[in-house]
Amino acid sequence: MYEYYPLIVVGAIVGLFSLILVTAYLTVKDKKQAMGFERQIGDREIMRRLLKYARPYLPQFLLAGVVILCTIAYDVVSPFIIGQIEELVAGEFRMPQIYRAVTVYVSILLVSMVCAYIQAVLLQKTGQRIISVMREDLFVKIESLSHEQLNEIPVGKLVTRLTNDTNAISMMFTNLLVNFVKNIFVIVGVFAAMLVLSYELTLMILCFVPFIVLFTVIFRKFSRRAYRKVKDCTTDINTYLSENLSGIKITQIFNREEAKMQDFREKSNALGRAKQEQILVFGIFRPLVYMLYVSSILCLLYLSGRGYLENQVFMGQVITSGMLVSFYMYISKFYNPIQNLAEQFNWLQSALASAEKVFTIMDLEPHIQDAPDAVALETVRGEIEFRDVWFSYVEGEWVLKGVSFHVMPKETVAFVGSTGSGKTTILSLLCRNYEFQKGEILIDGIDIRKIRISSLRRHFGQMLQDVFLFSGTIRSNIALRAEHISDDKIREACRYVNADHFIDKLEKGLDEEVRERGNNFSAGQRQLLSFARIIVHRPSVMILDEATANIDTETEILIQNSLEKMQNIGTMLMVAHRLSTIQNADRIIVLSHGTIREQGTHQELLELHGKYYRLYHLQFRREEIAQADRQAQPVIRGRGV
């Protein structure tokens, strides 16, 4: 009986670790919701949608499958060949026999290496093509979302979906799925080979399989929690960085660097803790599987070695040295795929979680869509009419209340009023950035809801107070990558809006670099470039929202001159706080609390002595005081000297 003590000790150690893990498994609750993310789409549905992307590349995957069969053949056959070589070396042999066996082994090894290289290259190329298509679909979907939806989703979260999550899905196509199938076939093939070689030793190895299954089930639970925490913390920190790097100037102005650093440190530490938990889970699982592997090797060496040395049979079979070597290699090739399967399954779960987050964005229906009978407008005269339009961003809180007005083609209309009166909202509704709740908005007598959105916006040229310039060149920012716009047209547009005054002074002219958001240009220069962008695209309706705000007097004169020229191009709608810039408008509409209070020309409104009259004289008086202060400053400085 004492000869079985080593086996009892091994079994006791394995049983002790199993008991500890089962206790932990039953103690720790598996939360359905981790860090605010709950699975909404089933794995089967996610796989169906992912395979839809992979279907066009089915021939490449079939070729990869054929190539993988060669590598599987090496894993199954190589231990048997090594065992045969051991049998030859242990007995009487001739060198030609050894040469033949080694030649067969090396040939299979070389073929396996070549096939592994082909498999890796083929799957990487195919996987990247699939992910490229998926990223494009996701980007197109994001572009189609309404302003309201984009305001609800943090930019950092969208960036994470387009980068981190698609990278996780890419790993599934380039590595996980194929290797998942490969490992299953390797396990089946190795198991069959061991049965053929010695079913007695195979039964001994199978005694450890229940423990492998147990450890794998427990590992899945803890690794899933760890993966979700890492992903959610990564999204959280990306969202925080996207927002705070964009507003870092405000942080510096108010000297809040230390406070922001503390917030970032907390989020970074949370991600670090999640990563450590993930490492801990793998740090426990891998050694446990390795312990089972070593235990099975010890049992193999003890039983077969004892039988070989003492000339005893094991379960009625004589153990040879070649069989011992083959089984030693087979055990390694049996355990490695099992360990890989457990880890790959959780990587697969991670990829599926990423895919669900991506598909959640893809499944968003744009709040503003083309009607089934929507038409495309080839030309637009620029006639605009609002008929009793009501709109609210939040239900019940009306921003516009029964607004009605009529703009004739090529008429210039300005909107004035206090902050929150609805000026910018009117312009946003006209471009269908938001959907109004009641009333009608007509373009050339056609309801804008019956016009294709792309067609509608193509005839609009919109310029906001905060001009956005993309990284690139002046040329690319004006043309917006439109290939049909020539350099001559770009230069003509720049001259038309007086932007050539500063562009001609630049070393590279139109090829001058534009850094992120155009931060290497002044506010006035960015406004002029925005004017040129509008002019070069020849819109029928121009929308200017605070186009002359926050600029110096000299630049304002240039912009004012540009505006006077632009009035001859098409219909122009303007929002301005500087009333001096809209005095030449054909009509001025005064808004207050979402309703139209007054409308008419500059002179007509002054004669009414109403809200516009008060706004004008208040602003005029303020400008007089500011001008007097500027004139007095040199005198004061002179007396001080």
Disulfide bonds with the S-S distance in Angstrom:
none
